[in-house]
Amino acid sequence: MKRREFLGLAALGGAAAALPVTEAKPARAQVSTSARIVIVGAGAAGTALANRLSERLAGARITIIDPRTTHLYQPGLTLVATGLKPASYVTSDESRWLPKGIDWIREKVAAVDAETRTVSTESGRTIDYDWLVLAPGLVLDYGAIEGFSVDMIGENGIGGLYGGPEQAARTWQAARKFTEDGGIGIFTRPATEMKCAGAPLKHTFLIDDIARRAGNTGKMNMIYTAPQSSLFGVPIVAEKVRMLFEDRGINTIMQRTLTAVDAGAKRATFATGDGNEEIDYDYIHVIPPQRAPDFIRRSGLSWSDKWTDQGWVEVDMHTLRHLRYPDIFALGDVAGVPKGKTAASVKWQVPVVEDHLVAAIEGREGTASYNGYTSCPLITRIGRAMLVEFDYRNNLTPSFPGIIAPLEELWISWLMKEVALKATYNAMLRGQA
């Protein structure tokens, strides 16, 4: 393909990605109701739903509960952790995104009583609801890793981009030294379900690429470790990643779970099927186990026969409606579904919950269905990425067939991650995408 043709496709791909942001949508008829709707969590899912419901429902009392005043654009943390974006790139004022006319309770939730239809905050306040949407995100369980704490990130060769903007920036401090000095680099992922399962791979690829650009590849031993036996949940993508790792000399040690870090000795301990294994490192990227917030687990809303150590909310995988309490829905990271812990998943989940909640208010059945859509712009080097999209059945579901090949390292896909994704994300927050 000629360069001009390639750039033309890139421009087309960028324009296509922007369509959800700019394309006018027909106005939807408002529904009159006095329903009390409580949304727990003002992250991507909760904020997007609050905006859509405030536009859709006339007379409803919508309450969102979340103590955070800063909104975090989590898809950008990978870029911050590799020095490609500043920490400020991923933060904004939460009040910028929430709709006018709703109640915003800036507190932490302590409990949900599904029988009495109440939510209690840590200050002792009780809020009644007719409909409850759980979108609190998840908890990063750093305490499960012996010897590790968040304040260690950035020192002694330790990284951890999941911790937040400051931690992602400090991750780059440690990672940059590694790309310059070389040594042994260990890149981990947890045994639990996790948000954006592609992030550990992106960080591995980018650190390798940055070292290569500096001419320091020969100084480095890159090791990707995982408790799983596969590099990715979708078999065809896992094989592609395996091939790329092999081509770039990135070693893999599978079925290893990080259990302890000795920062002074720069030694990591992994649980194996046969006991423990210790590996010395010069740089280690730590991603902790991830679980539902404690109040979810205490409130009896979790699955009883799966993910019992994690506590994800028991919902129908297609409607995201609770299986035992039909007046409760779950969105985003906390939802107990086989896939869907990405911002792109939220974009498709929110309209489904809106449809079923509004339908229930009107006394009818909703029709929308979530198919497990998950998107991962899997960065493989600076300026190249694979736009991997798939569903519950591990089928690839490309949004731009004939333009973006999902398993090819393309500049178009990089552009989607670098430019178009944030614009689409912001539109989603406002309820417009």
C-alpha positions in Angstrom: 0.0 0.0 0.0 1.3 3.5 -0.9 1.8 5.9 1.9 -0.8 8.3 0.6 -3.4 5.5 0.5 -2.5 4.4 4.0 -2.8 8.0 5.3 -6.2 8.2 3.6 -7.4 5.2 5.4 -6.1 6.6 8.6 -8.0 9.7 8.1 -11.1 7.8 7.3 -10.6 5.7 10.4 -10.3 8.8 12.6 -13.4 10.3 11.1 -15.3 7.1 11.7 -14.2 7.1 15.3 -15.5 10.6 15.8 -19.0 9.9 14.4 -20.5 9.0 17.8 -19.3 12.4 19.1 -20.6 14.6 16.3 -23.5 12.8 14.8 -26.9 14.3 15.8 -29.3 11.9 17.4 -33.1 12.1 17.3 -34.6 13.4 20.5 -36.2 10.7 22.6 -39.6 11.1 24.2 -39.4 11.9 27.9 -41.1 9.7 30.5 -42.8 11.3 33.4 -42.1 9.6 36.7 -41.6 10.3 40.4 -39.2 7.4 40.7 -36.3 7.7 43.2 -33.2 6.4 41.4 -29.9 6.0 43.3 -26.7 5.6 41.4 -23.7 4.5 43.5 -20.5 5.7 41.8 -19.6 8.7 39.7 -17.1 7.0 37.5 -17.6 6.5 33.7 -20.6 4.2 34.1 -22.5 6.1 36.8 -21.9 9.6 35.3 -22.9 8.4 31.8 -26.1 6.8 33.1 -27.0 9.9 35.2 -26.7 12.1 32.2 -28.9 9.8 30.0 -31.6 9.4 32.7 -31.7 13.1 33.5 -32.5 13.7 29.9 -34.9 10.8 29.5 -36.9 11.1 32.7 -39.1 14.0 33.7 -39.8 14.3 37.4 -37.5 11.6 38.6 -35.3 12.2 41.7 -31.8 11.0 40.7 -29.2 10.7 43.4 -25.5 9.9 42.8 -23.3 8.9 45.7 -19.6 9.2 45.5 -17.1 11.2 47.6 -14.7 11.8 44.7 -14.4 15.3 43.3 -11.9 14.4 40.6 -12.8 12.3 37.6 -10.2 9.8 36.4 -9.8 9.0 32.7 -8.5 5.5 33.4 -7.7 4.5 29.8 -5.0 7.1 29.8 -3.0 5.7 32.7 -1.0 3.5 30.3 0.2 6.5 28.4 1.2 8.4 31.7 3.1 5.4 32.9 5.3 5.4 29.8 6.0 9.1 29.7 3.7 9.8 26.7 1.2 11.9 28.6 1.4 14.0 31.8 -0.6 13.0 34.9 -2.9 15.9 34.3 -4.1 14.2 31.1 -6.2 11.8 33.0 -7.9 14.1 35.6 -10.8 16.5 35.5 -13.3 18.1 37.8 -16.1 15.7 38.5 -18.7 18.5 38.6 -17.9 19.2 35.0 -19.6 16.0 33.9 -22.6 15.5 36.2 -25.9 16.8 35.0 -27.7 19.7 36.7 -30.7 18.9 38.8 -29.5 15.7 40.4 -28.5 15.2 44.1 -24.8 14.5 44.6 -24.0 13.0 48.0 -20.2 13.2 48.5 -19.9 10.3 50.8 -18.8 6.7 50.8 -21.4 4.0 50.8 -21.4 1.7 53.9 -24.2 -0.7 53.1 -27.1 -1.6 50.8 -30.2 -3.2 52.2 -32.0 -4.7 49.2 -35.0 -5.8 51.3 -35.8 -2.3 52.6 -34.5 -0.6 49.5 -32.1 1.7 51.3 -28.5 2.8 50.9 -26.5 3.9 53.9 -23.5 6.1 53.9 -20.5 6.0 56.2 -21.8 9.1 58.1 -25.0 7.2 58.9 -27.2 8.8 56.3 -30.0 6.6 54.8 -31.3 7.1 51.3 -34.4 5.3 50.0 -34.6 4.2 46.5 -37.1 2.7 44.0 -34.3 1.7 41.6 -30.6 1.2 42.4 -27.7 1.2 40.0 -24.4 -0.1 41.4 -21.4 1.4 39.6 -18.8 2.0 42.3 -15.9 0.5 40.3 -13.6 -2.0 42.1 -10.9 -2.1 44.8 -7.3 -2.6 44.2 -6.2 -5.1 46.8 -2.6 -4.1 47.3 -2.7 -5.6 50.8 -2.9 -9.1 49.3 0.8 -8.8 48.2 3.1 -9.2 51.1 5.6 -6.4 51.6 4.0 -4.1 49.1 2.2 -0.8 49.5 1.2 2.0 47.0 3.7 4.5 48.4 6.5 2.2 47.2 5.7 2.9 43.5 8.4 4.8 41.8 11.2 3.7 44.2 13.5 0.7 44.1 12.5 -0.2 40.5 8.7 -0.6 41.4 5.9 0.5 39.0 2.2 0.2 39.3 0.1 2.3 36.8 -3.3 1.2 38.2 -2.8 3.2 41.4 -3.8 6.5 39.8 -2.3 9.5 38.0 0.5 10.1 40.6 1.4 6.5 40.8 1.4 6.2 37.0 3.8 9.2 36.7 6.1 7.6 39.3 5.9 4.3 37.4 7.5 6.1 34.5 10.3 7.3 36.7 11.2 3.7 37.7 10.5 2.4 34.2 12.6 5.0 32.5 15.6 4.1 34.6 15.1 0.5 33.6 15.0 1.3 29.9 18.3 3.2 30.3 20.2 0.9 32.7 18.8 -2.4 31.7 18.5 -5.5 33.8 15.7 -7.9 34.6 12.2 -6.5 34.1 9.1 -8.4 35.5 5.6 -7.5 34.3 2.7 -9.0 36.2 -1.0 -9.4 36.2 -3.3 -10.8 39.0 -5.2 -14.0 39.3 -8.5 -12.2 39.7 -10.7 -10.5 37.1 -9.3 -7.1 36.3 -10.1 -3.8 34.6 -8.6 -3.5 31.1 -6.8 -6.9 31.0 -4.8 -5.5 28.1 -3.0 -2.9 30.2 -0.2 -5.3 31.5 0.5 -6.2 27.9 0.5 -2.6 26.7 3.0 -1.6 29.4 5.3 -4.5 28.6 5.2 -3.7 24.8 5.8 0.0 25.4 8.7 -0.4 27.8 10.3 -2.8 25.4 9.8 -0.4 22.5 11.2 2.6 24.4 14.3 0.6 25.3 14.7 -0.5 21.7 14.5 3.1 20.5 17.3 3.9 22.9 19.4 1.0 21.7 19.4 -0.7 25.0 17.6 -4.0 24.1 20.7 -6.0 24.7 20.9 -4.9 28.3 17.4 -6.2 29.2 15.7 -9.4 30.1 12.0 -8.8 29.8 9.8 -11.3 31.6 6.0 -11.3 31.5 4.4 -13.4 34.3 0.7 -14.3 34.7 -1.3 -16.8 36.8 -3.2 -17.9 33.7 -2.0 -20.3 31.1 -2.8 -17.9 28.2 -1.6 -14.4 27.4 -5.1 -13.1 26.6 -8.7 -14.3 27.2 -9.5 -14.5 23.5 -7.5 -17.4 22.0 -6.8 -15.8 18.6 -5.5 -12.7 20.3 -3.5 -14.7 22.8 -1.7 -16.4 19.9 -0.9 -13.1 18.2 0.5 -11.7 21.4 2.6 -14.9 21.9 4.0 -14.4 18.4 4.9 -10.8 19.0 6.5 -11.6 22.4 8.6 -14.3 20.7 9.6 -12.0 17.9 10.8 -9.3 20.3 12.5 -11.6 22.8 10.0 -11.1 25.6 10.0 -14.1 27.8 6.9 -15.5 29.5 6.5 -17.4 32.7 2.9 -18.5 33.0 0.9 -19.9 36.0 2.7 -17.7 38.4 0.9 -15.5 40.9 2.8 -12.6 42.6 2.4 -13.0 46.4 5.3 -10.9 47.9 7.8 -8.2 47.1 11.0 -7.6 48.9 11.8 -4.1 47.8 15.2 -3.9 49.6 16.5 -7.1 48.0 14.6 -6.4 44.7 13.1 -9.9 44.8 9.6 -11.1 43.9 7.9 -14.2 45.2 5.4 -16.1 43.0 3.1 -18.9 43.9 3.2 -21.9 41.6 1.5 -25.2 41.5 4.4 -26.7 43.3 5.2 -24.0 45.9 6.9 -20.7 45.7 9.5 -19.3 43.3 11.7 -16.2 43.8 12.8 -14.0 40.9 15.2 -11.1 41.3 14.4 -7.9 39.4 15.6 -4.5 38.5 12.1 -3.3 37.5 8.8 -4.9 38.4 5.3 -3.7 37.4 2.8 -4.7 40.0 -0.9 -5.1 39.3 -2.7 -6.2 42.4 -5.7 -8.5 42.8 -9.0 -6.7 42.2 -12.3 -7.1 44.0 -15.7 -5.6 44.5 -16.0 -3.0 47.3 -16.6 -4.4 50.8 -20.1 -2.9 51.0 -21.1 -5.0 48.0 -19.9 -8.2 49.5 -21.5 -7.4 52.9 -24.8 -6.6 51.3 -25.4 -10.1 49.9 -25.6 -8.9 46.3 -22.6 -10.9 45.0 -22.6 -14.3 43.2 -22.6 -17.2 45.7 -21.2 -19.8 43.3 -18.6 -17.9 41.2 -16.0 -15.2 41.8 -16.6 -15.9 45.5 -13.2 -14.4 46.4 -14.0 -11.2 44.4 -17.6 -10.4 45.1 -18.9 -9.2 41.7 -22.6 -8.4 41.6 -24.9 -11.2 40.6 -26.6 -9.9 37.4 -28.0 -11.3 34.1 -25.2 -11.1 31.6 -27.4 -9.5 28.9 -29.6 -7.1 30.9 -27.2 -6.3 33.8 -30.2 -6.7 36.1 -29.8 -8.4 39.4 -31.1 -12.0 39.4 -32.7 -11.8 42.8 -33.5 -8.1 43.2 -35.0 -6.8 39.9 -34.9 -3.2 41.1 -31.1 -3.3 41.1 -28.7 -3.1 38.2 -24.9 -3.1 38.0 -22.6 -1.4 35.6 -18.9 -1.4 34.8 -16.2 -3.1 36.8 -18.4 -4.3 39.6 -20.9 -6.2 37.4 -20.5 -10.0 37.6 -20.3 -10.8 33.9 -17.7 -12.9 32.0 -16.3 -9.9 30.2 -16.7 -6.1 30.2 -14.3 -4.3 32.5 -13.3 -1.6 30.1 -14.5 1.9 29.3 -15.6 0.7 25.8 -17.8 -1.9 27.5 -19.4 0.8 29.6 -20.3 2.7 26.5 -22.4 -0.3 25.4 -23.7 -1.3 28.9 -25.1 2.0 29.8 -27.8 2.2 27.1 -28.9 -1.4 28.0 -29.4 -0.5 31.7 -31.2 2.7 30.6 -33.5 0.8 28.3 -34.5 -1.8 31.0 -34.8 0.7 33.8 -37.0 3.1 31.8 -39.1 0.2 30.5 -39.7 -1.1 34.0 -40.8 2.4 35.1 -43.3 2.3 32.3 -44.5 -1.2 33.2 -43.1 -3.0 30.2 -40.2 -5.2 29.2 -36.9 -3.8 27.9 -35.5 -5.1 24.7 -31.8 -4.0 24.7 -29.2 -6.7 25.2 -25.5 -6.5 26.1 -23.4 -9.1 24.2 -20.2 -8.7 26.2 -18.7 -6.2 23.9 -15.2 -5.3 25.0 -12.6 -3.2 23.2 -8.9 -3.1 23.8 -6.7 -0.8 21.7 -3.7 -3.0 22.4 -0.6 -0.8 22.0 2.3 -2.9 20.7 4.8 0.0 20.2 4.8 3.8 20.0 2.7 4.7 17.0 1.2 1.2 16.5 -1.6 -0.8 18.1 -4.2 -3.5 17.4 -7.8 -2.5 17.8 -9.1 -5.7 19.4 -12.9 -5.9 19.9 -14.7 -9.0 21.0 -17.8 -10.4 22.7 -18.8 -13.0 25.3 -18.2 -15.8 22.8 -14.7 -14.6 22.0 -15.8 -13.6 18.5 -13.9 -10.7 17.1 -16.4 -7.8 16.4 -14.6 -5.1 14.5 -16.3 -1.8 14.3 -14.5 -0.8 11.1 -14.3 -3.9 8.9 -12.2 -3.3 5.8 -10.5 -0.3 7.4 -9.0 -1.5 10.6 -7.8 -5.1 10.7 -8.1 -6.2 14.4 -4.9 -8.3 14.5 -2.6 -6.0 12.6 -0.3 -3.4 14.2 -1.6 -0.2 12.6 -1.1 3.5 13.0 -4.9 3.9 12.6 -5.4 1.9 15.8 -2.8 3.9 17.6 -4.6 7.1 16.5 -7.8 5.7 18.0 -6.1 5.2 21.3 -4.1 8.4 21.3 -6.8 10.8 19.9 -10.3 9.5 19.2 -10.8 7.4 22.3 -10.8 10.3 24.8 -13.2 12.4 22.7 -15.6 9.4 22.5 -15.2 8.8 26.2 -16.0 12.4 27.0 -19.1 12.2 24.8 -20.1 9.0 26.7 -19.8 10.8 30.0 -22.3 13.4 28.8 -24.7 10.7 27.7 -24.1 11.6 24.0 -22.3 8.4 22.8 
